Amino acid sequence: MSAGVTATVRRVRDALMAAGVDVAGGPVDADEPGPLLVVDPAAWYAAQPIAPSAARLDRTVGLSLAPYGSVAMQDDAAVGRRMAVIVHPDARSARHLRRVGCRSGHVPLGCRPDRPFDVHDARPLALLSFGASCARRLRVLAGGAPWFDHLRCAHRFDEELDGGDVADPWLATAHVLLDVAPDDDAAPDPVLLLAALEAGAAVATERLGNWPGDVAEHLVRAPRQTLCARAAELAQDPDLAAALAASALAVLADAFPLGAMGSTLGALLVDASSRKASPGPREDRPALSDHAPPTDARRSVAQVLEDEQSNPDTPMRNGLAQVLSGVRRLDRRLTQIEHGDAPDATDVLHAAPPASGVRVSVLVPAFDAARTVLQALDSVHATAGEDGAPALEVVLVDDASSQDDAAVAVAWARAHPDLPVTVLRHTRNRGLASARNSALEHARGQLVLPLDADNLLRPRGLRRLLDGLEAEPRASFAYGLLQEFDTTGPAGLRGLYPWDPVRLRWGNYIDALALVRRDVLRDVGGYTVDMPEQGYEDWDLWCRLAEQGASGVWVPEIVASYRLRADSMSAALHLSHIAPLADMLERHPELLG
């Protein structure tokens, strides 16, 4: 579904008024006798408590914004076949609606060239991306991370464009809109692109859609492989970006004036009002996909647990999960035997020199991570050398690794005396939560940043988290987007949504890699160590903070890289969710129930 339903409703109203058509906007009774124009027909239809009558639909004009070939377009077609007419701003989509039996037409979105913006406005963002959190889009944006590292960017997901009388507030803050297609065959979202130009943002996109060919010279068009690089290049020249936005808007205003859109829609409404009403009772509702808001359509923890328990594969998967858990416990016990039945202690193998003014402690838990821990430490060292970087230290805990991660870390620390590093080693394996807690006990910074030994900080990533936390002094932590990568390269993004405790009800959406106020983390007792399975400690922490009224601030920029590994702890969690989810539900019944 398009992100611009509300904005399009406002555009339709303005277009009809520009054409001299009387407008009565807002909610309308489905059985009022006059002609009706609805944006996003399937969602409107699904929201009606009683199915609209055939007579009502015979006098209704639908305006679909659904992407070509999408499930939403199939739903719009199912409703549109019952309407007087259904139109679409994309010519290919309008032709498709006709092919599947709808009375359909192509109505381009009218342009509002008089939207006030100054080409010399100071805009805080160089680049903005805005759209759905689909796999292709996330993968393309992840691949663009090196181009975004030294620009102020914002990447927004699954949000609605503002429908107010002024330009969308996010679009008006950026020099360039980066438009990434949701799939290989998708047309650009005309609502988003037109709103960006009206807000004074230049557009970098993969496709032109049905816009006139002469507008192409005023946009940046590139294939997905080079799109992010081209957009970043344009974003570094604000004057050129503003000039391109203004010239593209002028071309579109000439080709698609707002009044022409209003006249076309007005004529369709007149035609609908004169149609002979279909006799007969209300029709049965067509089968539609779920049009509830995304959070309502998701399953809560209790629902997931119920579904898991009723799945016929559950006994097998739960048994495999228990076997795997037992193997991990056996492996830890064998390691203890190999090293002797030593007392459970934390040894200091390398102590950082006394230091005052440490601002951020980077907490690095490590277990058999000798192949990746050096890259993690190198990324911290590079961060410490950035202009304006806060005073850093590293506290690394080797959780009784068989690969002797501690020795690797000590050697690295001695080779980098400019960065304070403390290296600890557990004599027995205690698990990820205990390793983080040991690092927390030795942290001297006012803020702590957990960084797993196979992940990496990106350039300026810590600075962006720190800026976010400083801008929200009441927030307890700041988190951002993480670039997922594997052996083949960038794979996607995670950490896509702003802080909302309600969202925790559907699962964890915030990684451990967050900048947290040290005293806040200590006050809640650090990470929980007695969970039935490792890997849920982060979710449990955010739930406990939410229950205490704490808040987090989301930084919509890529701040770090998250390594995807087939042998990782998180990969094993997909075998069975029953034990850990039941445990989480017991710990947080009000928040997750």
C-alpha positions, 0 to 999 in steps of 0.5 A: 500500500502507498504511504500517501493515503492521507496526503492524497486525500488532501490532494484530491480535496485541493484538486476538486476545489481548484476545479470548482467542485463542491467538496465535503471531506471526512468520514462518509456514511456508506449509504448516503445517496450522493456520489462518493470518492474514496482513496484506497478502496479496499481499505475503505471497504474493509473498514465499513461495519456493514457491507455497502449496498450495490446502489452505494457502490454504483455511485462510488469512484475509487482512487487506488494507490496500490503498487502494480502487481501487489496484493493490495492491488488485487484487493482494490480490483476485487472492490473496484469491480463493484464500483462505478469506476476505479482510477489509478495515477499509474498508467500501467496499473490502470491498464491492469485494473481494466484487464481484470474486469474493472471500469478503470482509468488513468488519472495522474496526480495533479501538481501543486507548484505553489508550495512555499520553500526556499531553495536556500533553506538550511536543511538538516538532512542531506538525504532521506529514504521513505517507504516500506520495509520490504526485503529488496529495499532493505538490501539496497539501503544496506548496500548504500551504507558506505555512501551514507556514513559521512552524510546526515541521513534518515531512513523511515519505514512503514510510515504515512506521509503527512497530509497537512496543508504544508509540505511533509515535515520529513521531506522538507528537511532533506535535500534529496529523496532516495526512492528505492523500489520495493521489488524489481518490477515496481513502479515508483510511488507517484505520491511520494515523489511528487510530495518530495518535489513539492517540498523542495527535495530532489529525487533519485529513483530507479524508474520514471513511471508514467511521468513525461520523458522531459522530466527525466533530465531533472531527476537522478535515475540509476539502477539499484547497483549505483542508486545510493552512490548517485543519490549521495553524490547529489546530496553533497551539492545542495544548490544543484539538488534544489535547482533540480527539484524546482525544475522538475516541479515546473515540468510536472506542474505544466503536464499535470496541473492540479485543476485538470486532476480535479476536473477529471475526478469531478466528471467521474463523480457526475457520471457516477451520480447519474448511473442507474442504481443496481437492484437487489440486496447487499452483496457478500463481501469479497475476500480481502487481505488483512487491512488492519494497521500493521501493529494490530495485524501482528501476533502478540507473544501469547498468540505466537505461543498458542500457535506454536503449541498447536503446530504439529511440528512443535514436538519435534522442533521443541525436542531438537531445541532441548537437545541443542541446549543440552549439547551447549551445556555439555560443551560448557562442562567439557570445557570446564573439565579440560581447564580443571575444575577451577573456581568460578572467577573473573580474572583481569588479564589486562587493566586499562591505565587510570583515566578520568573523563571516560564518556563511553565504555564499549562492552565486548562479550566474546566467546570463541570469536578470535576470527572476528574480535579484531575487526570489532576492536579495529572499528572501535579504534577507528571511532575513537580517532574521529573528530569530536569523538567522546573519550572511549574505553573498551571492556572485553570479557572472554567468557571461557573461550576455547579459542583464547579470545582473551590472549588475542584481545590482550595482544591487540590492546598492547598494540594500541596503547592510545585506547584504554582497554580492560580484558577480563576472563571468566574461568567458567563459561557463564553465558552472554548476559553474565559476560555483559554484566561483568563488563558493566561492573568494570565500566567507567564511562557514563554511557555504555555501548554493548558491541558483540565480538562479531559486529562493527561500529560504522564511521560516525555511528557512535557520534550519531547515537550520542547526538540522539541521546543528548537531544533527548536528555530524559531518554535512557538509551539511544539505538539506530539502524544496523546494516546486516551483512554475511559472507556475500555482502550487505543483506538488509537492515534491522532496528527499523522503528521508533521507540514504542513500548507497545511494539515490544508486545509483538517481539523484540525490535531493538538490538543490544547495540544501543547507547545506554546510560550506565546508571540506568542499566545498573539500577535495573540489575543489568542483563537477566542471567537466568533465562531458559535460552540465551538470546532473549536478554535484550528483549527482556531488558527493553521490557523491564525499562518500559515497565519502569517508564523509561524511554529510548530515542531512535536514530534513523541512520545506519550506526553499525554492522551486524554479522549474520552467521549460520552458527550464531546463537540467534539462528538456533532460536528459530527451532522452538519458541515455546520455552523462551516465549512462555518465560517472557510472558511470565516475566512481563504479563501486562506488557506482553499479554 
